[in-house]
Amino acid sequence: MHSPSSPLRCALAPAGGTCRLLTQQRGDSCAPIRLLSAAHFFHYMASCVLPQVRGVFNGAALVFFSYIGFDSVVCSAEEVQNPSRDLPLGILGALGVVTACYMLMAAVLVMMVPLAAIDTGAAFAAAFVYVYMDWARYIVALGALMGILTTTLVGMYATSRLLAAVGRQHVLPPLLARVHPRLATPYVSTIAQGVAVAVIALFTDFADLAEMVSISTLFAFWMVALALMWHRYCQPQGPVPPLKHRALVGSHMGFIVAASLAFTIVYQLQAASAWVGMVICATVAIAAAVSLQLSCKQRNAPMLYGVPLFPYVPALSVAVNTFLLGQLQKPAYERFGIWTAVITLFYILYSMPAASYREERRKLSGSVVTASTTDDGQQLALQDRAAALSRSQLHEHNSAEPRTLL
């Protein structure tokens, strides 16, 4: 006998008197027939399955910031011996391990504790208490603490390198590009972002921070996917492609974005027939990607490593990121809009004039200007020596130990 809240009872709720009469005569024999009918199947999907699917996607959009660690590997491009080989292995390997761990942990959690009994504040610690393994919650707490420390270190490592690289271009103050004379690390950017992160974390709620990081990460990945398609089709090493070619590529990208946005909006309507619109939008996006590949020629194909299945992978990235962005709440967009406006204003008033002034000085002097103080040349030489030192130390370390073929 099914409980009133079971999926089968949920699917059979709108049944008429005929099925009730047959059920009284033949037991539950009518239930499979009604479930297999098209109308009741779609009702079952809309009222019982889709709410659970929505919860999965809402959670995915919120915890997407957990995946930003793998792209920190890219920031070590200046400090690895063979970037063309090591960076793809590091990125794909880290992404694969993180994805597998998340899936396994989620599966174990729902097998240990009923869904309604999961503690949202301390899910795994409470789950071990639920199964009478109180001692295991201390291991979970230790692992969580170590995860916070390692995540913080990785984030500081990546951000400090990004700030230093941007500071060299004078988009940010060039002081951030300074390298420590003994440690050969960008110490100014490390200290600056460490203080900023500590202050923000001290006075901001964790849920708000999670949404801000998630929306920033999703938007960045969305922009990177679009930029990759434009770069491969419209930014060649030689002559600039004609306007007709660029307009054709831009129109295909516009169709992909519009179809992804329409798919997200239809999904949010939560109507019983929403799946029809979702199928149409997905078909349009796929057709636009196929047409882009067949009708447009790549003008900047990579010589070494390139994104596989191009342009389908970046098109899928645009669709997925657009969909996940649609699951976030209104306050996240309000804060993101304010922050974007402030950064845009800073870029217009400071970064553009500073970068232009640096470029003019570079053309006049014939050398790259890396700082605006009197020891510009010393800082440039120090950065070069730091990069050379890190590579030489890595080469000596690899030579002293036996290598393992990956």
N, C-alpha and C positions, 0 to 999 in steps of 0.2 A: 504494500500500500504506500503510495507516495504521500509525502508531507505536503501541506498547503503551499509551502514556499519552494517546492522542488521545481526544477526547470520544466519537467513534463507537465505538471499541473499548471505552471505558468503558460505553457503553450496551449493547453486545452481550456483555459479560462473562458474564452468567448464562445464555447460550444453551445449548440442549440439543443432543443428537447429531443431531437431524433437520436443523437448519440447517447443521451442519458437513458433513453428507453432501451437502446441496444445494449448499453453497459449493464443495465439491470438484468437483461435476459441472458447475456453471454459474458458477464464479468468485465474484464478489462480488454476484451478483444477489439473494442472500437478505438482504443487509445493509439495503437500503432498506425491504424488506417488514417486517423485524423492527423497524426504527427507527420505522416508522409505526404499529405495533401499540400499543395503549393501555398495556399493562403495561410494555413496554420504554421507551416514551416517559416514563412517570412515573419509572421507575428512572433513566433518563438525567437527568431534571430533579433528582431527589433526590441523586444521587451525583456529578454533574458540574457542573450549573449552580448549584444552591443554595449549595454551598460558596463559589463565587465571589461570589454575591450577598451572602452573609453577610459576606464580607470587605469589600465595598463599604459596607455599613451600619455595620460596626464602625469603619471609618475615618471615616465621616460623623459618628458619635457622638463620636469623639475630637477631630476638628478643627472641631467646631461652634463653638468659641470664635472662630474666624476670622470669623464672621458677626456678632459683637457690635458691630462698628464702626458699622454703619448705624443702630443705635438710639441712638448718641451724638448724632445729629442732633436728637433730641427734646430733649436737654438745652439746646439753644440757643433754646428757645421764647421766653425773655425778651429775646433779643438779635437777633431778626429782625423785619423791618418788617411782614411779612404772614404770620403763622404758619399760618393756615388754608390758604394756598396753597403756601408755601415748604416747610413740613415734610413734607407727603405727597410732593411732588416730590423732595425730598432723600432721604427714606427709600427710596421705591420705585426711584429712580434709582441710589442707591448699592447697593441689594440686587441690582438687575439687572446692574450692571457687575461686581460681585464674583462673582456666580454664573457669568456668562459667562466671566470670566477663569479661574476654577477649572476649569470644564469644558474650555476650550481647552488650558490647561496640562496637565491630566491626559491629554488625547488626544494631545498632542504628545509627552509623556514616554513613553507606552507604544508610540508609533510609532518613537521613537528607540532604545529599549533594550528587550530582552526582559524579560518580567515577572520572571523569576528573577534577572536581572542588575541590577535596580534597587537602588541604594545607599540604604538607609533613612536614613542619616545625612546625606547631601548628595546628594539625588536628581538635581537638575538639573545641578549642577556635575560630578558623575560621569558624567551622560549625555552631556555635551559632550566629555568626555575619551574616552568610549566611541566616539564618532563622529569622533575625531581633530580636534577643535576645542578644543584646550587653552586658547587665548586667550579663549574665551567664558566660561570658568569664573570669570574675574576680574570680568566684567560681572555675572554671576549673584551673586557675592559682594558686589559693590557694591550691587546692587539689594536683596539680603537685608538688608544693613546699613541702607539707607535705609528699608526697610519696618519694621524694628525701631524706628527712631527715630520715624517718623511714627505707628506704632501706639501707642507710648508716649505721645506728645504728645496724640493723640486720646483715649486712655484717661484721661489726667490731666485733660484739659479737661472730659470728661463727668462723671467722678467728683467733681471739685471742685465742680461746679455742683449735683450731687445732695446732697453733704454740706452745702453751704451752705443749700440749700432745706430739708433735714431739720433742720438746726441752727436755722433760724428758728422751727420748730415745737417746739423743745426736746426732740425725740426723741433727738437727740444734743446734746452740750454746745453752747450758743449761741455759744461762742467761734469755732466753725467757720464761722459765718455772717458774720464780719467782712469788710468790703470795704476794700481799700487806698484811701487818700484820693487818691492821684494816678493809679494805674493802673486804678482802678475794677474790680478783679477780686477774687474771694474768695481772698486770699493765704494765710490761715491753713489752710484746707482743702486748698489746693494743696500747701503745704509738708508738712502732716501725712500726706497720702496718698502723697506722693512718698517720704518717709522710710520709711513702712511698706512700700511696694512694693519699695524697694531692699533692705531687710533680708530680706524674704521671698524675693525672687529670689536673694539671695546664698547662702542656706542651704537652699534647696529644689531638688530635682531637677526638670528641665524637664518630664519626663513626668508627674510628680505634679501640677505646676502646670496642665498642659494638661487633665488629667482633672478637677481641681477647678474650673477655669473652665468647662469644658464642662458638668459636672453642675449648676453654679450657673446657667448661662445657660439650659439646657434646663428646669430646674425653674422659673425665673422666667418663661419664655415659657409654660409650662404653666399657671402660676397666672394670668398675665395673660389667657390665653384663657378660662379659667373665670370670672374676675372680669368680663370683658367681657360674657359671656352673662348673668350674674347682674345686672349693672348695667343692661343694656338691658331686662330683663324684670321685675326686682323692685325697682329703686331709682328710682321716678319723681320728678318735680319736685313733684307734688301729694301726695295722700293715699297712704299705704302700701297696697299691694295686699293682699287678704285672704290668710289663711293657706293656704287651699286652692290659690290660684294659686301661691304660693311653693313649696308642697309639690310641685305638679305640675312646676314648672320644675326644682326640685332633683332629682326622680326622673328626669327626662329627662337631666340632666347626669350623674347617677350611672350611668345605663345607658351613656352615651357613655364615661365613664371606665372602667367595668367591662369593656366590650367591648374597649376599647383595651388594657387590661392583660391580658385573656385572650388577645388576639391576640399580644401580645408573649411571653407564657408559652408558648403553643403553638409559636411560632416557635423558641423556645429549645430545645424538646424534640428537634428535629432528627430527627423520625420521617418515614418515607416517606409516611405519610398525613396529615402535619401540615397540608397545604394545605387539607384538608376543614375542619378546625377554624378555620383562618385565614379561609376564605371565610364561614363561619357568623358569626364574630365581626365581620368587616367588615360583613356584612349587618345585624347587630343595631345596630351603631354608626350606619350610614346611616339605618336605620329610625327610630332615636331622634332623629336630627337632623331628619328630615322631620316626624316627629310633633311635635317641639318647635315647628317653624315653623307647623304647621297648628292646633295645639290651644292655643297660648299667645300672648297678645297682648303686643306690646312696649309698655312703659310709659315708656320714656325714649329715644325715637328721636332721633338727632343732628340738629341744625339745619343744620350745614354739611357737613363731611366725615364719612362713616361707613364702616365696614368693608363692602366689597361682598360680595354673596352671603351675607348673614347669615341663619341661624347656621351655615352650612356651612363657612365659612372658619375660625372659631374652633374648631368641632368637629374639623375636619381638623388644626388646630394641636395640639389636645389629643392626637389619635391619633398624630401624627408624633412629638411630643415624648415621649410615653409609650414609643413604640417605640424611639427613640434612647436614652432613659434605660436601657432594658433591655439595651443593648449594652455598657454600661460595666462595669468590673470591681468586685469586692467592696471593695477598699481605698478606692475613690473614695466609695462609700456610707458607709464607716466614718468617713472624714475629714469628709464632708459632715454626717453625723449629729452628730459632736462639735461642729463649728462652729455648726450650727443650734441645738444645746442651749445653747451659750455665749451666742449672740445672743439667744435667747429669754429666758434668765435676765437678761441685761442689760436687755432691753425691759421685763420685769416689775418689776425692782428699781429701774431708773432712769427709763426713757423714759415709762412710764405715769404715775408720780407727778409727774415734771417737766412733762409736757404738761398734766396736770390742774391743777397749780399755775399754769401760765401762763394757762390758760383762766379760772381763777377771778380772777386779777389783771386779765385783760382785761375781764371783766364788771364788776369793781369800779371800774376806772379809766376804762372806756369807750374805751380805746385799745389797740392791739396792742403787746404787750411783746415785743421782739425780742432782748433780752439781759438778763443778770442783774447787770450792773455799773452804775456810776453814769452812764455815758454812753450809756444805752439810746436816748434820743431822738436823740443825735447819730448813732449807727450807723444808725438807721432812716432819718433824713434823708439820710445818706450813700448808703445803698442805693438810695433813690428817685432821688437825683441821678445815681448811676452808671447806673441803667437808662435815665433820660431822656437822659443824655449819649451812651450807646451808640446809642440810637435816632436822636438828632439827627445824630450823625456818619454813621450809615448813610444817613440821608435826604440829607445833603449830598453824600455820595459817589455815591449813585445819581443825584442831580440833575446832578452835574458830568459824568457819563459818559452816552453814548447807551445807551438800553435796548434789549435784544434780546428780542423776543417768543418765549417758550418754547412 
